[in-house]
Amino acid sequence: MRLRAVPRACLPLLVTVGLAAQPAPQQAPGQAPQQAPPVFKAGVDLVAVDVSVIDGSGRPVRGLGAGDFSVTVGGQARRIASVQFVSEGVQGTARPLTEPDLPRFSSNEEEAGGRLVMIIVDQGNMNRSTGMELSGTVGRLLARLGPTDRAGLAVLPGGVEVDFTRHFFLVRQAMSRVVGGGGGFEKRNRLGLTEALALERDPRLLEDIVRRECTVRAIDLDAEATIEACRQSLRAEAEQILTETRMQTANSMTALRNLLRRLQPIPGPKILVYITEGLVIDRDFGLVSWAGEETAAARAALYALRIVPSDADVTQRRASETRLFDRDLAALGLEALVGQTRGSLDTTFGRAEAAIDRLALELTGYYLIGFEPEASDRDGKPHEISVKVNRPGVTIRARRQFVAPVSKAVPTDEDLVKDALRQPLPASDVRLKVATHGYKDPASDKVKVLVSAEIGDARSFALPRALGFWVSTEKGDVVHMAMESLSPGQTRYLGAALVPPGVYNLKLAAIDDQRRLGSIEHRFDARLKTGGPFRYGDLMLADGALEAALQPKIEPVVSGDSVTAYTELYAADAARFEGATVRFEVAPEPNADALASAEGLIAETAYPGRRTARAEIPLAAVPAGDYVLRAVVSVSGRPVARLTTTFSRLGRPAR
């Protein structure tokens, strides 16, 4: 789910090819510092690369300019046209790691910028004991992310468990179900991995291992046969160790490569936090030689956390004779992988608190360097690139390859809206508000979700042209998608989606006449309520007279002297509706006495098992404040269910 279209839509972590940076606006005196997103000017043929420069404490180095960097492509110097430091320090409060209440409505007014962080757990190269400790490690990392960041979870050799989301508790929940594969690269055998590899290269070493491991007991009648059986067992054990290790490595690297290709269509840099016990490639560097090209195409930086298992691991039957050498071998494989990418390797123990803190600090800022390419650079193929900094005592992290796409035709409105939907980070150049209300589909067991959107506001002067939305599961699978052209001046939209009952994410994007984009996310529950003999749709606040078509309220705010309430009732047998009534009430608290009320009008529909209930509730005597709207359902005078929602009543403007 992504985006990008026009200069104003550029986000802090988006590195745009073919654009040039402009200076950020000056901060007014007395205001708190606020990082402006990178602003780019179209029409200048630049390529932008993201580069991290950190000092000895792991903190990003600020204050560098074009004269501090040099860029070469294929050994040939390129002129640097712009350098901008992008600050990603956490501002405000981080997302909660526990499940919050579902929002009544969502707005993109405060949403902009942020980072894309994909946590990758190499389950195949991790034993169960290490895997069980990872929930705390991941939780610490999530707690260090900011409210505008998006996080996801992938498990190797599987795939994405949670797509990029603002709801970090989903990542934490999925992480609690992840355990190690049970083996890792440290095998629970008489032989170590290093010994197995050495034995493969020189079979004569087997006799040394036989003398160490094979003993003859007094009760053995044929000592020679006993030794031979032990010899064959050790040979088979060595072959099994190598087969399993190589299969684990191949499976993990195939899954990682597929993940990077999945991320390629998403604009902007991505941070991949790869958690593993190690990676054994021995001398087969072809297993990781693809990493530079694939990470460059995906605009991804790979930060590896190598967690060394405890020597007191209760899951290990016996420590390997070559355990320390095995660990070195696994570290070398990771170094080879990370060395192909813009990232780092940190070796740690246990929950990795210090490593997570170092990583979080490093990720608080980076540089965007815009350079002028040669015509041959912009061919859609990978090119070798070298970025250096002339500041002593610092570490620079820059990718070794880049891909500058071939210029394409001007995208259509639909293309841009679809890009906005694919982009996990929100766009806020067009203001959006959205709300959903769910009701039973009469023709199936699915729920019909009404999607209400408000496009633009009085400050933006947006004239919307097109809109699209999709509904996806919490794993990111799209179950419904719609694209719509909007009438000139249309600022309200009402659409619908049919989905099975469940909890979903809505992503909606719109483009205006200046080709500015806005996008928004909204998480909602598409499950009917139950109570007494009925099931119920959502309790809706609406604008419009009782006898007219209703317009769902998006933001639950009432300014007039009345408000219309609406819901639906469903029954397996139409006879159950006999004696049913619905009374709508307004109260200051869920269980407080009503300040205003109205009897609902229950109407039959074309479907015998469905009734609608609505009422216009007078509010002239209700002062400004926050209130609860109740729908009290009764059968033959006996209450059987109560639906509630909240709203705010505004005071009358002064005359």
URDA-V610720 format. One line per field, one symbol per residue. psi: psi as a letter, one per 20 degrees, with the letter a starting at -180 (. if undefined). A space follows every 10 residues. Layout:
# URDA-V610720
psi = ???
This chain:
# URDA-V610720
psi = oarpgrgiip rhjpoppjqq qqqqqqpqpi qqpppqqppq pqipnqppqp ppoqahijpp prjqahiiqq pqokipqqpp hqpppopkqp pbpqqqjqpr qpqgrqqjhj pqbrqooopp onhhlprhgg hiihghghhh ghiiqriirp qrpqpqkdbp gprpqinhhh ggghhiiprr iigaioqmrh qrggghghhh hnihihhhhg hhhoqprhip hnhghggggh ghggghgghg ggggghgggg gghghgghgh hhigipqrqq oooopriroo idjmihhjhi hgghhghilq poopooopqq ikoiiphpqq hkghhghggh hhggghghii rnbrppprqc ikghgggggh ghjiqrqoop qorrhihmjj qqqpqppqpj pqjrppoqqi qqooqqprqp qrggghghhh hhphqqqjhp pqqqqqppqp phjajrpoop opqpprrhhi kpnqhqqqqq pqriijppiq qqpqqqqpip iqqoaqqpqq paprppppqq qaijkqqqqq qpprolpqqq pbjrqqaqop pqqqqhirpq oppgpmppia jrqpqqrqqq qhphhiipjp qpppqpqhrh jrqphqrqpq opqqaiphjp qqpqqoppjh jprqaprppq oopqokippi qpqqrqrppq rpqq.
